[in-house]
Amino acid sequence: MSKTFFRYFFDFLDGQEKWLNSMAGRGYRLKKCGRMTYTFDRCQPNEYEYAVEFVGEKAYAKAKDYRDYLESMGFRTFTKNINLNYGKVRWRPYGKGMGQIATAPGGYNKELLILEKKRDGKPFELHTDVSDKLHTYKNVVYAYTWAVLLLLGLISITFIPNVSSMSVAMTWVIRILLAGLGVLFMIPAINYASLVSRLKEESKLFE
């Protein structure tokens, strides 16, 4: 029997991965996922394990090729969003080349890949090379940085005179909510930036 959970992860990489693996440890296997939903089937506890990969900087064709490659390696894959937007086109400033433009259908709301494999006692690491890890987490930090800057921009707009017909009290409520979201995105941004710094130091050892 399937069971659905509602979740949104501000730490969309490690936080989401830890939760999926904790669910697998309780005997839940991911069946499908939506914008804020995860549907699971029952399985043996710890029968499967999961990894989450950020592909939001890739153009749709390259992300699809990468997903096909991972599936050819035996992984089961799911696409997942890191935003809550609805629409047909979105600009992703953290992307590269055509990866900056996401359309629906296409790369829109598919910034993440969730990978599943049967637990075999071996570490589930997609990137073992320090330079690969550094490249991946730099892109993650870039995505978080743009999210924080966007929220700061929205807060700044509320201080422009006559920009809105909302009351002063409601305007401050909006500002506080946006600031709260900014903090929630800033915390993982700082954590991943620290990880990037450690990886840079580690990479120097191999130069």
Phi, psi and omega per residue, in radians:
M1 nan 2.295 -3.102
S2 -1.382 2.657 3.113
K3 -2.406 2.341 -3.082
T4 -1.927 2.392 3.102
F5 -2.128 2.554 3.099
F6 -1.833 2.160 -3.117
R7 -2.608 2.589 2.894
Y8 -2.379 2.294 -3.045
F9 -1.927 2.052 3.010
F10 -1.269 -0.548 2.928
D11 -1.607 1.464 -2.952
F12 -1.291 -0.211 -3.102
L13 -1.749 -1.403 -3.068
D14 -1.172 -0.693 -3.129
G15 -1.099 -0.768 3.121
Q16 -1.163 -0.710 -3.138
E17 -1.100 -0.764 3.135
K18 -1.103 -0.698 -3.134
W19 -1.164 -0.758 3.124
L20 -1.069 -0.699 3.128
N21 -1.258 -0.535 3.056
S22 -1.200 -0.626 3.071
M23 -1.158 -0.711 3.092
A24 -1.093 -0.638 3.100
G25 -1.132 -0.451 3.107
R26 -1.552 -0.031 3.105
G27 1.663 0.568 3.105
Y28 -2.087 2.232 3.091
R29 -1.902 2.257 -3.104
L30 -1.100 2.259 3.124
K31 -1.801 -0.788 3.102
K32 -2.840 2.861 3.101
C33 -2.475 2.580 3.094
G34 -2.021 -2.785 -3.113
R35 -1.104 -0.732 3.121
M36 -2.342 0.339 -3.103
T37 -2.194 2.596 3.061
Y38 -2.337 2.138 3.128
T39 -1.894 2.276 -3.074
F40 -2.126 2.622 2.915
D41 -1.852 2.741 3.103
R42 -1.298 2.557 3.062
C43 -2.653 -3.118 3.064
Q44 -1.235 2.438 3.093
P45 -0.960 2.351 3.124
N46 1.095 0.406 3.111
E47 -1.327 -0.525 -3.109
Y48 -2.209 2.833 3.025
E49 -2.479 2.805 -2.970
Y50 -2.288 2.652 3.001
A51 -2.366 2.589 -3.141
V52 -2.077 2.279 -3.068
E53 -2.126 2.311 3.082
F54 -1.507 2.141 3.126
V55 -2.219 0.276 -3.053
G56 -1.123 -0.360 -3.134
E57 -1.455 -0.179 -3.071
K58 -1.509 2.568 2.958
A59 -1.131 2.725 -3.051
Y60 -0.973 -0.766 -3.099
A61 -1.097 -0.739 -3.138
K62 -1.207 -0.670 3.102
A63 -1.125 -0.680 3.122
K64 -1.163 -0.744 3.102
D65 -1.073 -0.711 3.130
Y66 -1.129 -0.726 3.106
R67 -1.117 -0.755 3.106
D68 -1.051 -0.694 3.129
Y69 -1.101 -0.783 -3.140
L70 -1.118 -0.675 3.109
E71 -1.169 -0.585 3.094
S72 -1.183 -0.371 3.098
M73 -1.453 -0.055 3.088
G74 1.796 0.036 3.122
F75 -1.457 2.508 2.960
R76 -1.575 2.341 -3.024
T77 -2.164 2.638 3.045
F78 -2.372 2.496 3.014
T79 -1.620 2.619 -3.102
K80 -2.566 2.622 -3.140
N81 -1.580 2.798 2.918
I82 -2.069 0.111 3.128
N83 -2.250 2.954 -3.132
L84 -2.002 0.361 -3.079
N85 -1.383 2.607 3.007
Y86 -2.106 2.353 -3.126
G87 2.757 -3.016 -3.036
K88 -1.791 -0.568 -3.061
V89 -2.362 2.474 3.095
R90 -2.500 2.412 3.039
W91 -1.554 2.233 3.112
R92 -2.000 1.666 -3.055
P93 -1.102 -0.354 3.131
Y94 -1.455 -0.070 -3.137
G95 -1.375 3.044 3.120
K96 -2.134 2.295 3.137
G97 1.044 -2.275 3.128
M98 -1.210 -0.171 3.065
G99 -1.179 -0.200 3.089
Q100 -1.311 -0.349 -3.124
I101 -1.940 2.131 3.099
A102 -2.070 2.317 -3.138
T103 -2.141 2.838 3.073
A104 -2.071 2.139 -0.050
P105 -1.302 2.733 -3.103
G106 2.630 -2.356 -3.094
G107 -1.554 -0.005 -3.108
Y108 -1.167 2.327 -3.107
N109 1.046 0.483 3.100
K110 -2.321 0.746 -3.068
E111 -1.338 -0.252 -3.120
L112 -2.135 2.626 2.938
L113 -2.026 2.220 3.003
I114 -1.747 2.183 -3.095
L115 -1.947 2.441 -3.137
E116 -2.187 2.424 2.983
K117 -2.538 2.773 3.065
K118 -1.210 2.416 3.137
R119 -1.178 2.164 -3.100
D120 -2.192 0.171 3.132
G121 1.510 -0.119 3.130
K122 -1.691 2.546 3.126
P123 -1.010 2.360 3.128
F124 -1.617 1.403 -3.121
E125 -2.077 2.097 3.113
L126 -1.400 -0.511 -3.120
H127 -2.221 1.986 3.107
T128 -1.793 -0.361 3.128
D129 -1.408 2.368 -3.097
V130 -1.052 -0.723 -3.125
S131 -1.126 -0.637 3.093
D132 -1.155 -0.756 3.108
K133 -1.088 -0.740 -3.133
L134 -1.081 -0.758 3.116
H135 -1.076 -0.777 -3.117
T136 -1.107 -0.857 -3.059
Y137 -1.294 -0.440 3.009
K138 -1.093 -0.727 3.108
N139 -1.132 -0.640 3.112
V140 -1.139 -0.799 3.112
V141 -1.061 -0.705 3.129
Y142 -1.061 -0.753 3.131
A143 -1.109 -0.773 3.118
Y144 -1.128 -0.689 -3.136
T145 -1.049 -0.748 3.121
W146 -1.158 -0.623 3.109
A147 -1.109 -0.769 3.134
V148 -1.155 -0.753 3.130
L149 -1.101 -0.669 3.106
L150 -1.085 -0.779 3.139
L151 -1.146 -0.689 3.077
L152 -1.102 -0.660 3.098
G153 -1.113 -0.720 3.117
L154 -1.139 -0.679 3.093
I155 -1.111 -0.738 -3.132
S156 -1.063 -0.675 -3.130
I157 -1.057 -0.600 -3.102
T158 -1.170 -0.265 3.122
F159 -1.579 -0.088 3.099
I160 -1.302 2.203 -3.109
P161 -1.012 2.413 3.053
N162 1.067 0.357 3.133
V163 -1.370 -0.320 -3.114
S164 -2.528 2.685 3.106
S165 -1.636 0.105 -3.131
M166 -1.223 2.713 3.092
S167 -1.206 2.853 3.127
V168 -1.054 -0.742 -3.130
A169 -1.083 -0.788 -3.134
M170 -1.159 -0.646 3.106
T171 -1.060 -0.721 3.123
W172 -1.206 -0.577 3.061
V173 -1.082 -0.785 3.112
I174 -1.074 -0.752 3.134
R175 -1.071 -0.763 -3.131
I176 -1.138 -0.724 3.115
L177 -1.099 -0.776 3.129
L178 -1.131 -0.695 3.110
A179 -1.132 -0.689 3.097
G180 -1.079 -0.754 3.085
L181 -1.096 -0.684 3.118
G182 -1.053 -0.724 3.111
V183 -1.134 -0.728 -3.134
L184 -1.110 -0.568 3.066
F185 -1.425 -0.525 -3.077
M186 -1.240 -0.588 -3.116
I187 -1.041 -0.954 3.084
P188 -1.141 -0.531 3.107
A189 -1.048 -0.769 3.123
I190 -1.146 -0.728 3.137
N191 -1.077 -0.783 -3.132
Y192 -1.250 -0.568 3.077
A193 -1.131 -0.667 3.083
S194 -1.134 -0.686 3.104
L195 -1.112 -0.713 3.101
V196 -1.058 -0.725 3.123
S197 -1.087 -0.729 3.122
R198 -1.149 -0.689 3.126
L199 -1.172 -0.609 3.086
K200 -1.102 -0.744 3.110
E201 -1.130 -0.690 3.132
E202 -1.158 -0.653 -3.121
S203 -1.147 -0.499 3.133
K204 -1.139 -0.458 -3.139
L205 -1.202 -0.380 -3.087
F206 -1.762 0.042 -3.141
E207 -1.374 nan nan
